[in-house]
Amino acid sequence: MKILVTGPRGFVGARIIAAMDAIPAPSLRDATEDDIRRLVDQVEPDVVIHTAAISDISACAANPEASYRANVALPLMIARAVPKPILFSTDQVYGGCAGEGPYTEDETAPANLYAAHKLEMERRVLDANPNTVLLRATWMYDMPLYGTANRGNFLVNMLRARELAFSAAQRRGVTYVREVARLMPKAVGLPGGVYNFGSENPLTMLETARWLADALGLDIRLTDAGPRHPLWMDCAKARSHGIDFPDTVAGLRQCIEDYNLDLR
């Protein structure tokens, strides 16, 4: 099977390229649909895993046109051009849901422009290509990978800061990105549809941060950031297809072991 990966030097794309026998795509930032079709005709991929996006919520709010281009228009062009696209979405689509979660794929209520664009993208690409697999991802973390982008993430923020605030009310999965890469071959085999894709986490974000600080022996002051809406996903649908992530604490334990991070 021939797999093409967009965003191959990005946080997620670089890990997928390292874990799979995949072809890195050139930048599609300014690509037209004709450009994408020419690329597909040249490479002839069976699957395109599209990881590129604008995921910064503030950046999307500040530039709605750029957000729409990156998070709706470009994925739609890809979905129309390839037999089977694998597209990343976000747990942010649950930001306005009633109740405390965990939320299933059918419960959505975006609370910011980024999430609204991602949900519009999901619906439009499935209309255009029912074979599309949409993966709603959690916040992901890893140590820096040399030569590639590594934006701030839960683990790196915890290692670098002396003081951080997390919500004592918000439950949200946080996922080791190398687990995402490891499970991508199974994601490629999913039937078209939407899937919660990441680690489940019954702990609040403040409890999760305190667990990591204790596990690593970090000298960090952790405070309550106040109410935040839960983004806790129910991943039973993906599990029914053999995609079984470790929970957030188990994923953090694996990452600590992989990098020998215990600082005590």
Backbone bond lengths (Angstrom), bond angles and torsions (degrees), N, CA, C in turn:
res aa  C-N    CA-C-N  psi(-1)  N-CA   C-N-CA  omega(-1)  CA-C   N-CA-C  phi
1 M - - - 1.457 - - 1.524 109.83 -
2 K 1.329 116.28 132.04 1.464 121.49 -179.56 1.530 109.10 -97.46
3 I 1.343 115.85 123.10 1.466 121.98 -175.48 1.520 109.13 -120.37
4 L 1.326 116.20 129.57 1.463 123.33 176.88 1.525 108.13 -109.12
5 V 1.337 117.39 133.15 1.465 122.29 -177.36 1.520 109.48 -118.63
6 T 1.322 116.35 123.09 1.468 120.23 173.77 1.526 109.25 -85.98
7 G 1.334 115.56 159.38 1.461 119.59 -177.18 1.508 112.65 60.85
8 P 1.350 119.36 44.28 1.466 121.17 -171.13 1.521 114.38 -70.26
9 R 1.330 118.14 -11.44 1.462 120.64 175.93 1.531 111.72 -108.64
10 G 1.320 116.12 8.06 1.450 120.45 178.11 1.520 111.93 -84.19
11 F 1.317 115.16 178.74 1.468 121.33 -174.23 1.529 111.73 -59.83
12 V 1.325 117.09 -46.96 1.464 120.94 -179.22 1.530 111.00 -85.33
13 G 1.325 116.41 -46.94 1.452 120.49 -175.62 1.514 113.43 -58.56
14 A 1.340 117.96 -39.57 1.466 120.81 -178.92 1.520 111.32 -63.71
15 R 1.340 116.88 -37.76 1.464 119.76 179.33 1.529 111.40 -71.15
16 I 1.336 116.43 -35.89 1.462 119.10 177.77 1.531 110.51 -66.75
17 I 1.322 116.77 -43.04 1.464 120.82 177.49 1.528 110.37 -58.73
18 A 1.343 116.45 -41.35 1.469 120.10 -178.74 1.521 112.13 -68.64
19 A 1.347 116.75 -27.80 1.463 120.19 -174.70 1.518 113.59 -93.93
20 M 1.335 118.12 -18.72 1.459 121.51 -173.56 1.523 110.42 -126.33
21 D 1.296 115.12 158.40 1.471 121.09 172.49 1.524 106.77 -83.12
22 A 1.339 115.84 83.04 1.463 121.18 -172.96 1.522 110.20 -128.03
23 I 1.318 115.05 162.22 1.465 122.45 -177.87 1.522 108.67 -103.54
24 P 1.342 118.57 127.09 1.466 120.14 177.74 1.525 111.53 -75.69
25 A 1.302 116.80 133.05 1.463 121.37 177.96 1.525 110.29 -86.85
26 P 1.324 117.72 151.48 1.464 119.95 171.26 1.525 109.51 -70.16
27 S 1.316 116.65 168.05 1.464 120.13 178.63 1.526 110.68 -59.55
28 L 1.320 115.59 134.24 1.463 121.41 176.98 1.521 111.30 -110.11
29 R 1.323 116.75 16.57 1.463 121.30 -174.18 1.528 112.36 -52.39
30 D 1.325 116.86 -45.12 1.468 120.68 -177.68 1.528 112.11 -111.33
31 A 1.315 116.85 18.22 1.464 120.32 -174.63 1.524 111.94 -70.81
32 T 1.316 115.75 145.79 1.458 122.38 170.46 1.527 108.15 -93.01
33 E 1.324 116.05 171.85 1.455 118.45 176.97 1.525 110.86 -65.33
34 D 1.316 117.72 -34.11 1.465 120.49 175.78 1.526 110.98 -63.42
35 D 1.348 116.67 -40.33 1.467 120.28 177.39 1.532 110.35 -59.82
36 I 1.319 115.78 -43.72 1.460 120.11 -178.61 1.521 110.24 -65.87
37 R 1.319 117.00 -42.01 1.472 119.57 179.43 1.526 110.90 -64.58
38 R 1.340 117.10 -37.54 1.470 119.33 177.43 1.527 110.51 -64.29
39 L 1.341 117.03 -41.52 1.464 120.64 178.05 1.526 110.45 -62.05
40 V 1.316 116.57 -44.23 1.460 120.80 -179.97 1.534 110.57 -64.73
41 D 1.311 117.07 -40.54 1.467 120.25 177.55 1.525 111.38 -63.46
42 Q 1.331 116.02 -35.50 1.462 120.31 -178.99 1.528 111.45 -73.70
43 V 1.341 117.17 -45.86 1.473 121.21 -174.74 1.523 112.00 -85.53
44 E 1.323 116.41 -31.87 1.466 123.51 -176.71 1.527 112.06 54.63
45 P 1.336 117.91 54.48 1.461 119.78 179.43 1.525 111.55 -75.60
46 D 1.322 115.74 148.73 1.457 120.83 170.94 1.528 110.33 -78.94
47 V 1.342 115.38 -32.30 1.465 122.30 -176.31 1.518 108.30 -139.66
48 V 1.331 116.00 141.56 1.464 121.08 168.84 1.524 107.86 -116.96
49 I 1.337 116.68 122.57 1.461 121.96 173.36 1.522 107.03 -97.83
50 H 1.326 115.15 111.51 1.468 120.63 -174.92 1.523 109.28 -100.29
51 T 1.331 116.32 111.72 1.468 121.03 -177.55 1.520 112.99 -108.95
52 A 1.332 117.75 -14.63 1.464 120.29 -175.66 1.531 110.42 -72.28
53 A 1.343 116.01 141.26 1.469 121.17 179.87 1.518 108.43 -169.73
54 I 1.324 116.32 169.38 1.461 121.68 163.74 1.515 105.61 -105.28
55 S 1.331 117.22 107.15 1.458 121.03 -173.51 1.518 113.51 -106.43
56 D 1.337 117.48 -2.50 1.456 120.72 177.54 1.530 108.63 -75.56
57 I 1.323 117.38 116.69 1.466 121.92 -174.44 1.521 111.09 -61.58
58 S 1.319 117.54 -42.11 1.471 121.17 -179.54 1.521 111.06 -67.11
59 A 1.337 116.64 -40.25 1.465 120.26 179.27 1.523 110.62 -63.76
60 C 1.320 117.16 -39.19 1.468 120.38 178.31 1.520 110.95 -65.01
61 A 1.330 116.76 -42.67 1.467 120.38 179.15 1.524 111.30 -64.37
62 A 1.344 116.56 -35.65 1.458 120.66 -178.20 1.517 112.40 -75.84
63 N 1.322 117.64 -25.55 1.463 121.40 -178.03 1.531 109.51 -138.43
64 P 1.341 116.62 77.15 1.470 119.93 -176.57 1.523 113.68 -59.05
65 E 1.340 117.28 -33.88 1.462 120.11 -178.52 1.532 110.11 -65.67
66 A 1.326 116.67 -44.22 1.461 119.81 178.68 1.526 110.94 -65.14
67 S 1.338 116.24 -39.55 1.455 119.83 177.28 1.514 111.03 -61.44
68 Y 1.319 117.65 -44.58 1.459 120.99 -178.61 1.530 110.63 -64.23
69 R 1.311 115.41 -42.33 1.467 119.67 179.08 1.530 110.80 -59.91
70 A 1.340 116.65 -49.03 1.463 120.93 -174.93 1.517 112.59 -75.64
71 N 1.325 116.75 -37.50 1.460 120.18 -168.60 1.524 114.79 -101.89
72 V 1.339 117.27 -11.65 1.463 120.39 177.38 1.532 110.86 -125.33
73 A 1.327 116.80 -59.06 1.467 120.68 -170.78 1.531 112.22 -64.63
74 L 1.325 117.15 -48.01 1.469 119.79 -177.42 1.539 111.85 -65.46
75 P 1.336 119.81 -47.70 1.474 118.20 176.07 1.526 112.93 -58.76
76 L 1.341 117.02 -35.10 1.465 119.55 179.27 1.525 110.63 -66.47
77 M 1.323 117.50 -39.78 1.462 120.00 176.95 1.525 110.90 -62.71
78 I 1.322 116.93 -40.57 1.469 120.73 178.36 1.522 110.36 -64.66
79 A 1.327 116.49 -44.08 1.469 120.21 -178.84 1.518 112.31 -61.19
80 R 1.323 116.54 -32.72 1.467 119.78 179.70 1.520 112.35 -79.39
81 A 1.332 117.21 -14.78 1.465 120.13 -171.23 1.520 114.08 -103.54
82 V 1.326 118.63 -15.67 1.470 120.00 -172.63 1.528 110.13 -125.71
83 P 1.343 116.57 154.39 1.468 119.20 -178.95 1.527 112.76 -64.06
84 K 1.347 115.58 -43.28 1.462 118.83 -177.45 1.526 110.71 -139.72
85 P 1.327 118.12 102.60 1.458 120.36 175.24 1.534 110.92 -91.19
86 I 1.333 115.20 143.88 1.457 122.77 171.39 1.530 105.62 -114.81
87 L 1.318 117.47 112.90 1.462 122.09 -173.09 1.524 110.23 -119.01
88 F 1.326 115.95 140.32 1.456 120.54 178.26 1.528 110.68 -90.28
89 S 1.327 114.38 134.90 1.458 121.76 171.82 1.533 107.51 -118.04
90 T 1.325 119.05 -151.85 1.455 120.05 -168.71 1.522 113.00 -150.19
91 D 1.332 115.82 150.00 1.463 120.79 172.69 1.523 112.41 -68.70
92 Q 1.328 117.42 -10.57 1.462 120.80 178.78 1.534 112.38 -63.54
93 V 1.326 118.31 -17.24 1.466 119.80 178.65 1.526 111.52 -66.59
94 Y 1.342 117.87 -10.68 1.465 121.54 177.97 1.532 112.54 -97.28
95 G 1.316 117.16 7.71 1.462 121.08 -170.69 1.515 116.31 -65.48
96 G 1.319 118.15 -15.37 1.457 120.15 178.39 1.515 113.11 -121.54
97 C 1.337 117.10 15.55 1.468 120.31 -176.43 1.525 111.56 -70.97
98 A 1.334 115.83 151.08 1.455 121.32 172.54 1.525 109.62 -73.79
99 G 1.314 115.90 153.14 1.457 120.09 178.37 1.511 112.66 80.79
100 E 1.335 115.54 177.53 1.465 121.93 -173.85 1.523 113.36 -101.57
101 G 1.340 118.62 -0.80 1.436 121.41 -177.28 1.527 111.37 81.96
102 P 1.332 118.06 -178.19 1.469 125.10 4.74 1.525 111.84 -72.74
103 Y 1.350 114.62 149.21 1.456 122.02 -174.23 1.525 111.03 -98.29
104 T 1.333 114.69 139.14 1.454 120.23 173.66 1.527 109.39 -88.26
105 E 1.315 115.04 171.66 1.468 120.69 -175.75 1.523 112.87 -60.68
106 D 1.332 117.99 -24.31 1.466 121.17 -176.47 1.525 113.48 -82.84
107 E 1.335 117.58 -8.89 1.467 121.27 -176.87 1.529 108.81 -102.99
108 T 1.315 117.36 105.45 1.465 120.11 179.80 1.519 110.37 -135.53
109 A 1.329 114.86 145.20 1.461 121.78 175.58 1.528 107.33 -162.39
110 P 1.342 117.98 85.84 1.469 120.32 -178.10 1.525 111.50 -60.35
111 A 1.330 114.94 142.82 1.463 119.91 -179.56 1.525 111.88 -119.92
112 N 1.336 118.36 8.58 1.458 121.55 175.78 1.531 107.99 -152.12
113 L 1.319 116.23 167.01 1.462 120.68 -174.86 1.519 112.06 -63.89
114 Y 1.317 117.27 -40.84 1.466 120.66 178.77 1.523 110.47 -56.20
115 A 1.333 117.06 -48.73 1.457 121.06 -179.69 1.524 111.35 -65.30
116 A 1.334 116.82 -38.88 1.464 119.86 178.60 1.528 110.84 -62.76
117 H 1.334 116.80 -41.45 1.462 119.85 177.96 1.525 110.89 -65.94
118 K 1.325 117.97 -39.76 1.459 120.10 179.46 1.529 111.00 -64.35
119 L 1.326 116.98 -40.49 1.456 119.11 179.65 1.525 111.02 -68.58
120 E 1.337 117.31 -39.80 1.460 119.65 174.62 1.520 110.59 -60.52
121 M 1.337 116.75 -41.30 1.460 120.82 177.94 1.522 110.73 -59.22
122 E 1.329 117.27 -47.05 1.464 120.16 -179.54 1.531 110.95 -54.71
123 R 1.306 115.89 -49.06 1.464 120.24 -175.20 1.523 111.44 -67.53
124 R 1.308 116.74 -40.67 1.462 119.16 -176.54 1.531 111.67 -72.39
125 V 1.326 117.80 -38.99 1.466 118.24 -179.07 1.527 111.24 -70.40
126 L 1.319 118.01 -34.57 1.459 119.37 177.26 1.524 111.17 -67.81
127 D 1.335 116.81 -34.85 1.466 119.60 174.07 1.528 110.73 -64.02
128 A 1.348 115.72 -40.14 1.470 120.23 -177.09 1.523 112.29 -76.78
129 N 1.338 117.08 -34.64 1.467 121.40 -176.40 1.526 108.97 -149.44
130 P 1.322 118.31 95.93 1.470 121.00 -177.76 1.519 114.39 -62.66
131 N 1.331 118.77 -12.90 1.468 121.46 176.61 1.525 112.69 -78.09
132 T 1.319 117.62 -6.20 1.462 121.24 -177.12 1.529 110.86 -64.32
133 V 1.342 115.56 133.74 1.463 122.31 173.53 1.524 107.85 -104.22
134 L 1.322 116.04 122.55 1.463 122.46 -177.86 1.517 109.07 -111.66
135 L 1.332 116.04 121.31 1.457 122.55 -175.29 1.526 109.61 -108.76
136 R 1.312 116.75 109.29 1.466 120.71 176.85 1.520 108.55 -81.64
137 A 1.314 115.39 109.08 1.460 121.80 -172.98 1.521 111.11 -95.66
138 T 1.332 115.21 153.12 1.455 122.43 172.22 1.530 109.11 -86.75
139 W 1.315 116.55 -176.84 1.457 122.47 166.46 1.522 106.91 -63.93
140 M 1.330 117.41 130.81 1.462 121.86 -177.03 1.528 110.77 -114.56
141 Y 1.329 115.60 155.59 1.466 119.94 -177.72 1.522 110.07 -140.90
142 D 1.329 114.47 159.35 1.457 123.09 172.65 1.516 107.11 -173.39
143 M 1.309 116.21 165.41 1.457 121.15 168.37 1.530 108.18 -74.91
144 P 1.350 117.77 159.35 1.468 119.57 -179.52 1.521 112.59 -59.83
145 L 1.323 115.29 142.24 1.464 123.04 175.28 1.515 107.03 -105.69
146 Y 1.315 117.61 121.16 1.462 121.15 -172.37 1.522 111.42 -55.57
147 G 1.337 115.44 131.36 1.456 121.26 174.24 1.513 114.98 83.69
148 T 1.346 117.71 3.83 1.463 120.14 179.65 1.524 109.51 -129.56
149 A 1.320 114.65 165.42 1.466 120.16 -179.96 1.523 110.25 -66.97
150 N 1.328 117.40 139.83 1.461 121.83 174.61 1.515 107.81 -143.98
151 R 1.333 115.52 80.87 1.453 120.35 -179.19 1.524 109.62 -62.12
152 G 1.331 115.81 167.39 1.444 120.07 177.48 1.516 110.63 -55.44
153 N 1.319 116.67 135.23 1.460 120.55 177.79 1.519 108.16 -143.20
154 F 1.312 116.59 172.39 1.463 121.21 -171.64 1.523 111.86 -54.08
155 L 1.316 118.37 -49.25 1.460 121.52 -177.09 1.522 111.67 -66.40
156 V 1.321 116.84 -51.04 1.464 120.38 -178.02 1.526 110.92 -62.37
157 N 1.333 116.46 -41.16 1.467 119.35 177.75 1.535 110.77 -59.67
158 M 1.317 116.30 -43.24 1.465 119.96 -179.71 1.521 111.41 -64.91
159 L 1.311 118.21 -38.16 1.460 121.05 -178.92 1.524 112.78 -71.60
160 R 1.325 117.06 -29.92 1.469 120.42 -172.84 1.528 114.21 -93.66
161 A 1.317 116.96 -27.99 1.470 119.99 -170.41 1.527 111.25 -89.88
162 R 1.321 114.97 156.38 1.462 121.21 171.90 1.522 111.69 -99.43
163 E 1.327 115.75 -17.77 1.464 120.23 179.12 1.526 108.61 -150.56
164 L 1.335 116.37 133.32 1.458 122.06 177.67 1.516 109.71 -143.83
165 A 1.330 114.75 155.31 1.461 120.34 177.65 1.526 109.52 -120.50
166 F 1.326 116.53 131.88 1.457 123.52 174.39 1.520 108.78 -132.47
167 S 1.311 115.83 154.69 1.453 119.86 -176.12 1.528 111.69 -75.01
168 A 1.345 115.27 134.09 1.455 121.23 173.73 1.518 111.62 -82.80
169 A 1.337 116.80 -0.21 1.463 121.05 -179.27 1.520 112.49 -112.56
170 Q 1.324 117.73 -27.11 1.470 120.80 -173.29 1.525 112.13 -81.74
171 R 1.326 115.77 125.80 1.454 121.47 169.47 1.525 108.09 -102.01
172 R 1.331 114.57 131.53 1.460 119.70 -176.72 1.518 109.17 -157.89
173 G 1.313 117.19 134.85 1.454 120.11 173.43 1.517 111.24 -69.00
174 V 1.326 115.53 143.35 1.468 122.77 172.47 1.527 105.70 -129.16
175 T 1.324 116.88 129.47 1.463 121.02 -165.28 1.523 112.11 -123.32
176 Y 1.324 115.97 135.50 1.468 124.10 173.85 1.530 107.38 -69.10
177 V 1.330 117.35 117.18 1.462 120.15 -172.76 1.529 112.38 -63.72
178 R 1.319 117.57 -23.97 1.465 118.74 177.47 1.533 111.46 -70.03
179 E 1.333 117.29 -25.09 1.465 120.31 171.28 1.526 110.16 -69.60
180 V 1.314 117.07 -37.74 1.466 120.95 175.03 1.524 109.60 -58.52
181 A 1.327 116.43 -48.99 1.469 120.22 179.79 1.526 111.55 -62.98
182 R 1.330 116.74 -40.66 1.469 120.85 -178.74 1.531 111.80 -62.45
183 L 1.329 116.33 -34.70 1.460 120.56 -175.51 1.524 113.38 -93.34
184 M 1.335 118.02 0.05 1.460 119.46 -179.65 1.527 113.73 -61.65
185 P 1.340 121.03 -37.03 1.469 118.13 177.07 1.527 112.53 -57.70
186 K 1.320 117.88 -35.62 1.465 120.16 176.12 1.526 110.75 -71.44
187 A 1.327 117.24 -35.83 1.469 120.36 177.80 1.527 110.56 -63.13
188 V 1.320 116.58 -36.64 1.463 120.81 178.77 1.530 110.64 -59.76
189 G 1.326 116.74 -30.81 1.456 120.45 -178.57 1.517 115.10 -86.03
190 L 1.321 118.03 -0.80 1.462 120.46 -178.84 1.529 111.51 -69.66
191 P 1.326 117.19 147.11 1.471 118.81 169.09 1.524 110.07 -69.86
192 G 1.324 116.27 158.02 1.450 120.39 -179.11 1.522 111.87 -55.82
193 G 1.340 116.15 143.38 1.453 121.13 -179.73 1.513 110.91 148.26
194 V 1.321 115.42 -173.85 1.464 123.21 -177.43 1.521 109.15 -107.04
195 Y 1.338 115.90 135.62 1.462 121.41 -178.13 1.528 110.65 -136.70
196 N 1.335 116.97 131.69 1.455 120.33 165.76 1.518 107.31 -69.11
197 F 1.338 116.22 130.44 1.467 120.67 -165.44 1.525 109.07 -138.83
198 G 1.337 115.73 92.83 1.455 118.93 179.48 1.519 110.96 164.47
199 S 1.312 115.90 -171.46 1.455 121.99 -177.73 1.522 110.77 -80.86
200 E 1.310 115.45 136.52 1.456 120.03 170.67 1.526 108.76 -83.37
201 N 1.328 116.16 157.63 1.462 118.88 -174.31 1.522 109.84 -155.49
202 P 1.335 118.78 105.86 1.456 120.01 178.05 1.527 113.85 -77.21
203 L 1.342 117.30 -9.71 1.462 121.24 179.99 1.523 110.66 -80.86
204 T 1.325 116.27 154.58 1.461 119.60 169.75 1.523 108.36 -74.37
205 M 1.319 115.97 166.08 1.465 119.14 179.00 1.522 111.70 -63.92
206 L 1.338 117.88 -36.68 1.456 119.42 178.11 1.531 110.61 -67.86
207 E 1.326 117.66 -39.87 1.469 120.29 176.05 1.525 110.99 -63.58
208 T 1.325 116.96 -38.87 1.463 120.54 179.01 1.526 110.63 -64.36
209 A 1.336 116.19 -43.74 1.466 120.30 179.06 1.527 111.14 -63.98
210 R 1.311 116.98 -40.67 1.468 119.48 178.97 1.523 111.12 -66.17
211 W 1.340 116.77 -36.77 1.465 118.84 176.92 1.523 109.99 -61.58
212 L 1.338 117.27 -46.11 1.463 120.31 -178.11 1.521 111.07 -65.86
213 A 1.337 117.81 -40.66 1.464 120.49 178.68 1.525 110.42 -60.73
214 D 1.317 117.59 -42.34 1.467 120.85 178.71 1.523 110.83 -67.48
215 A 1.346 116.65 -40.98 1.464 120.23 -177.70 1.520 112.23 -64.39
216 L 1.326 116.44 -33.65 1.466 121.05 -177.27 1.521 113.34 -98.47
217 G 1.326 117.41 -8.58 1.457 119.84 -175.12 1.512 112.58 67.13
218 L 1.333 116.82 39.75 1.462 120.71 -176.64 1.524 111.72 -78.69
219 D 1.308 115.72 139.90 1.462 122.15 172.51 1.528 107.42 -91.59
220 I 1.317 116.63 84.07 1.458 121.84 -174.85 1.524 108.67 -141.73
221 R 1.313 115.71 140.03 1.464 121.31 176.86 1.524 108.49 -94.50
222 L 1.322 116.49 122.88 1.459 121.86 -178.38 1.519 109.26 -113.31
223 T 1.325 115.66 128.17 1.460 121.22 -178.90 1.520 110.19 -126.24
224 D 1.329 115.39 166.06 1.455 121.68 -178.93 1.525 109.89 -82.40
225 A 1.318 116.26 123.01 1.468 121.03 179.22 1.521 112.38 -81.66
226 G 1.329 117.57 -1.19 1.452 119.81 179.84 1.520 111.64 90.42
227 P 1.322 116.77 -175.70 1.470 120.31 -175.55 1.527 112.78 -61.10
228 R 1.293 115.90 132.76 1.462 123.79 170.67 1.522 106.58 -136.45
229 H 1.328 117.05 143.29 1.454 119.35 -177.77 1.521 110.40 -69.69
230 P 1.339 118.33 138.95 1.474 119.98 176.33 1.521 111.63 -60.86
231 L 1.336 115.08 146.48 1.468 122.42 173.81 1.524 108.98 -129.16
232 W 1.309 116.00 31.11 1.456 124.47 -172.36 1.525 109.47 -78.69
233 M 1.324 117.67 118.93 1.460 122.78 -174.34 1.523 111.47 -100.02
234 D 1.323 115.21 144.05 1.454 123.77 170.01 1.529 107.58 -93.26
235 C 1.319 116.86 115.31 1.474 121.33 -173.35 1.527 112.76 -102.97
236 A 1.337 116.87 23.58 1.466 120.25 -177.64 1.525 112.32 -61.63
237 K 1.331 117.42 -34.71 1.466 119.88 -178.40 1.521 110.80 -62.45
238 A 1.331 117.92 -46.36 1.471 120.45 177.58 1.528 110.89 -65.86
239 R 1.340 116.92 -38.80 1.470 119.78 179.16 1.521 111.72 -61.09
240 S 1.324 116.89 -33.49 1.461 120.04 -179.90 1.529 111.62 -65.57
241 H 1.353 116.05 -15.37 1.464 121.19 176.76 1.534 111.27 -105.63
242 G 1.333 117.12 16.46 1.460 120.93 176.21 1.511 115.38 85.71
243 I 1.334 117.54 10.41 1.470 121.04 179.13 1.523 107.59 -99.29
244 D 1.323 116.05 100.94 1.456 121.76 -171.35 1.526 109.99 -123.10
245 F 1.320 116.26 97.66 1.457 121.26 176.73 1.530 110.28 -76.23
246 P 1.330 117.56 147.72 1.464 119.20 166.10 1.525 108.94 -65.62
247 D 1.337 117.31 153.63 1.460 117.60 175.69 1.527 109.41 -68.10
248 T 1.319 116.86 172.69 1.464 120.18 -171.72 1.524 112.48 -58.69
249 V 1.332 118.30 -44.68 1.466 120.14 -179.00 1.531 110.55 -65.75
250 A 1.329 117.69 -41.52 1.467 119.87 178.31 1.525 110.92 -63.87
251 G 1.332 117.13 -38.30 1.463 120.17 176.81 1.515 111.75 -64.05
252 L 1.329 116.55 -41.63 1.465 119.95 177.51 1.519 111.08 -63.68
253 R 1.324 116.93 -39.93 1.473 119.59 176.99 1.529 110.78 -59.49
254 Q 1.341 116.32 -43.60 1.463 119.94 179.73 1.519 111.18 -63.09
255 C 1.327 116.77 -42.30 1.463 120.70 178.92 1.529 111.06 -63.15
256 I 1.319 117.53 -43.14 1.463 121.93 177.77 1.525 110.15 -58.34
257 E 1.334 116.04 -43.01 1.467 120.19 178.61 1.529 111.49 -66.93
258 D 1.339 116.72 -43.28 1.465 120.59 -177.85 1.532 111.30 -59.49
259 Y 1.327 116.45 -38.81 1.473 120.87 -174.59 1.530 113.62 -105.18
260 N 1.333 116.62 3.10 1.459 120.47 -178.45 1.538 110.25 50.14
261 L 1.327 114.55 57.15 1.470 120.36 -170.07 1.523 114.85 -90.80
262 D 1.318 120.11 -7.87 1.463 120.62 -176.88 1.530 108.96 -59.47
263 L 1.342 115.98 118.13 1.460 120.92 -173.36 1.529 113.07 -93.49
264 R 1.318 117.36 -1.06 1.477 118.95 -175.97 1.530 111.62 -79.20
